[in-house]
Structures are given as C-alpha cells and as structure tokens.
Amino acid sequence: MKTYDTIIIGGGRASSLAKKIGALGKKVALIEKSSLGGTCANRGCVPSKLLIGYADVIRNIQASERHYISSKIENINLKEIFEDNNSFINSVDESYKSRLNENVDLYRGIGYFLSNNVVEVNNEKLTSEKIIIATGTSPKEPLFEEAWTSDDIFPLKKIPSSISIVGSGFIACELANVFDALGIKTKLLVRGDELLSNEDEDIQKTFKEEFSKNIDIEFNTTVKDAKYKDDSFEITLENKDKSTKQYKSEALLYAIGRKSNAKSLKLENTSIETDDRGYIKRDDFFETNAKGVYVVGDAAGEYMLQHAAAYEMNYLYKILFEDQKEPLNFKYMPHAVFTSPEIASVGLTQKQAQEKNLDFVVSKTSWKASAKAQAMKIDYPFTKFIVDKNSYEILGCHMIGPQSSTMIHQVLTVMHIDNDIRHLKEMLYIHPALSETLLPAAINTIKNIEKRK
C-alpha cells in the first residue's frame, strides 16, 4: 500500500490544488477517470463558450439591418468550426498534465474507498490522512437510445443537419442558441411554459420574448417517444392537452440537469454520508463525516458553478496548509447565462426577497439613457435592483443585455467592499460607456427608497 500526504479523487479544478500541494514538497496522488481539466474545460464552460463566440458573430451579422446595413452570410464552415473546437478539447488533458510537478503521481482510473482512509484505483491501494473528493457531476441520462447529453457534443464527432434539445435551463438555452445560429435546424422542447426558471421573473419574461424570436420552441410538451432509424430520430411529441405530433430530427440532445458522481466512490465502505439527492454532505470546513476526508466543488451539490469550485479549492488549501480558522462564507454568488440575450445575476430574486419577508424596494431601469446602449439599437436591456429599504444594501441585481456578465462585476465590487447602492450613484462613470447604465439604475432605486420613507 502506498502512503501519500494527500489523495485527490477528481482531476478537474482539483488538479490545480494537487499542483499547489505538490509545490510544498508533499506527495500527492491525483486520480482521474478521464481527461484532466474536468467538465468545465472538456465538456462544459470553455468549449461551449468557444462555440458561443461564433454564434455571437453570426447574430450580430444577422442583426445588421437595424443599423441600416445590408449583409449576408455567404457560408458558415461548420467543419472548421467544430474541428477547431474539438482541437481545443483534445489539447486540454496534456495542458493540465504539463502543469503538474514531480510530487504529483497521476493515476488514470476510477478511484473508490475501501475504508475512510484507504482508496483503491487500478487494483492498487493508496492511503492518506487527507483525502479530497472532487468528483463533480454528470449529465442526467437521456430517456432514449442514441440520444445525446452535453458530454456527447464535446467533442462533436458528427455534425447534425437538425437537432432537438430537451430542457429549459441555461445549458439547453445556450446550446440551442449555438446550434441555431450556426444554421443547424434547431428545436427546443420545454415541458412547461418557462425558460430559465431560476432567474428573476422580470428577467424570465424578457428572455422568453427575445429568445423566442430566434429559436423554434415547443412549450408545454414532452417527448413521448423517439425511435432512432436510418441516422435520424422519429420523435413523437405530446402536448399538455394530450395531443401528439411527429417529426424527424437527426440528433436528440437531453439537457435536463446533472447528477452526483458519488456512486462510483463506494461510500458504503466509509462513514461518509450523502443527502437525499446523492450529493456528499460536509461541514463548514468542507470535511465529511469521515475525519480527514473533504469534498469540494460540484460533488457537494451546493454552488455548481466553475468559479465557485475554483474558489473552494483555494479556500480548502488555506484551511489545510495555511491554518485558516474561518469557514468559507459565499455571501454573494453571481452567475451568467451566455445566450442571446445575455443574462447576469447576483443575490435574491424579487420572489425570494418576498418569501423572506424582507423590507425592500425594487427598481427596473432601461439602458436607453445610455448613448452606447442606444448605438446597439435594441430596446429590451434593463437592470433590476432589489435593495434593503433601511440599509441601502443590494439584495439582488439582475441584468439582461449585451455584456451583462462583464457589467455586473461593478455591482459585485460594491457588494463585496461596502454593500451600499449609494456608491453606484456617487461614483464617476466614463461617458458614454455601457457601465454608465448603472447610474440611472442606482438613482431610480434610491428615489424609490426615499419615497417609502
């Protein structure tokens, strides 16, 4: 049996943690069942955003008429686009591997527990007083044979001429936007009548209106049957009124959520507990029920975002090797949806603030006062603030419009340093930068507070 200072199961963001621990001169076993870099670099955030880059260019060309410019796309070279994307994906593993140092032993295989402090991989037993679980999540399985998940399109081996996507969350919407923009006949199949149900209701409403202008969406429908024959699916849809219709689609992709990978760990051999969703329980210092065994990132099922996982990895390092005594408190957790239109949010939605019985005011401010926004010749973008009436604390901020994911960082900075919306009113903005739209949004919010006093 080999003894290590630290064993890490999962080589996504945790591979960087392995590198940092190894740099201390400590021996690390890093276990990864597939490619280093994890879901984000191989099958999620990065390759999908690279494709979104192409989609954004196409959408801008398609919208040129509103700028009195006639333009036409002569050709979209799908082969080159996906070969470029696949090439990036194929480079990820070696790129991550090259960053590891001589103190990190990489094991390619599925690691699982024999006891609280013994792990087996490839018929070899490893032990350590510190074991870190960073096994992430996997897509929920499709309901029909030959249907895809997001894991099947990164890398994409065969470009379909048509695709149907089941789901209404950010993965489904982002991929639907990409495939549609690239000229692949796309249909989004939504069980209910909402898109992005976790977003603020005003954001949901505007997003649905704008997104539906480009994407063919079947609301209130389910896939009753899907038979794969002669390289395509014969799909039967059932509406909520029980009526049915059939059509053909070359590809069928399910984007209906993700699930825990904990089953592969054989936690029944340990004292580690999981919650009712199958995610691993932990305390405020990332430690499981088993002493010395920690869980970080998506495997804990809390904030399933890459930036949260990376932050947790760094914080766990401080706890284990820098004597950090305070638990991590994610006071604010931002996120973005990279579609057309783009969304960025942080904090509470209006509904959540109401459910908490908070004393708050709401403002919803169009970007139209900004010359930079006017130049885009679109009228839907707005910023919504939810602010505590007494303290001026920003409880939530929700934006929809180009560059929202960038602009919201200005709000985040204020929230993290001294959360008071009056700072956004008093600061000096570059005119007419798009960020200047935050000024009237802050002014309107403060006026709403003063009216309530």
Stockholm file with secondary structure:
# STOCKHOLM 1.0

chainA/1-453         MKTYDTIIIGGGRASSLAKKIGALGKKVALIEKSSLGGTCANRGCVPSKLLIGYADVIRNIQASERHYISSKIENINLKEIFEDNNSFINSVDESYKSRLNENVDLYRGIGYFLSNNVVEVNNEKLTSEKIIIATGTSPKEPLFEEAWTSDDIFPLKKIPSSISIVGSGFIACELANVFDALGIKTKLLVRGDELLSNEDEDIQKTFKEEFSKNIDIEFNTTVKDAKYKDDSFEITLENKDKSTKQYKSEALLYAIGRKSNAKSLKLENTSIETDDRGYIKRDDFFETNAKGVYVVGDAAGEYMLQHAAAYEMNYLYKILFEDQKEPLNFKYMPHAVFTSPEIASVGLTQKQAQEKNLDFVVSKTSWKASAKAQAMKIDYPFTKFIVDKNSYEILGCHMIGPQSSTMIHQVLTVMHIDNDIRHLKEMLYIHPALSETLLPAAINTIKNIEKRK
#=GR chainA/1-453 SS CEEESEEEECCSTHHHHHHHHHTTTCCEEEEESSCTTHHHHHHSHHHHHHHHHHHHHHHHHHTGGGGTCCCCCCCCCHHHHHHHHHHHHHHHHHHHHHHCCTTEEEEESCCEEEETTEEEETTEEEEESCEEECCCEEECCCSSTTCBCGGGTTTCSSCCSEEEEECCSHHHHHHHHHHHHTTCEEEEECSSSCSSTTSCHHHHHHHHHHHTTTSEEECSEEEEEEEEETTEEEEEEEETTSCEEEEEESEEEECCCEEECGGGGCGGGSSCCBCTTSCBCCCTTSBCSSTTEEECGGGGSSCCSHHHHHHHHHHHHHHHHSCCCSCCCCSCCCEEECSSSCEEEEECCHHHHHHTTCCEEEEEEESTTCHHHHHTTCCCCEEEEEEETTTCCEEEEEEESTTHHHHHHHHHHHHHHHCCTHHHHHSCCCTTCGGGGHHHHHHHHHHHHHHHC
#=GC SS_cons         CEEESEEEECCSTHHHHHHHHHTTTCCEEEEESSCTTHHHHHHSHHHHHHHHHHHHHHHHHHTGGGGTCCCCCCCCCHHHHHHHHHHHHHHHHHHHHHHCCTTEEEEESCCEEEETTEEEETTEEEEESCEEECCCEEECCCSSTTCBCGGGTTTCSSCCSEEEEECCSHHHHHHHHHHHHTTCEEEEECSSSCSSTTSCHHHHHHHHHHHTTTSEEECSEEEEEEEEETTEEEEEEEETTSCEEEEEESEEEECCCEEECGGGGCGGGSSCCBCTTSCBCCCTTSBCSSTTEEECGGGGSSCCSHHHHHHHHHHHHHHHHSCCCSCCCCSCCCEEECSSSCEEEEECCHHHHHHTTCCEEEEEEESTTCHHHHHTTCCCCEEEEEEETTTCCEEEEEEESTTHHHHHHHHHHHHHHHCCTHHHHHSCCCTTCGGGGHHHHHHHHHHHHHHHC
//
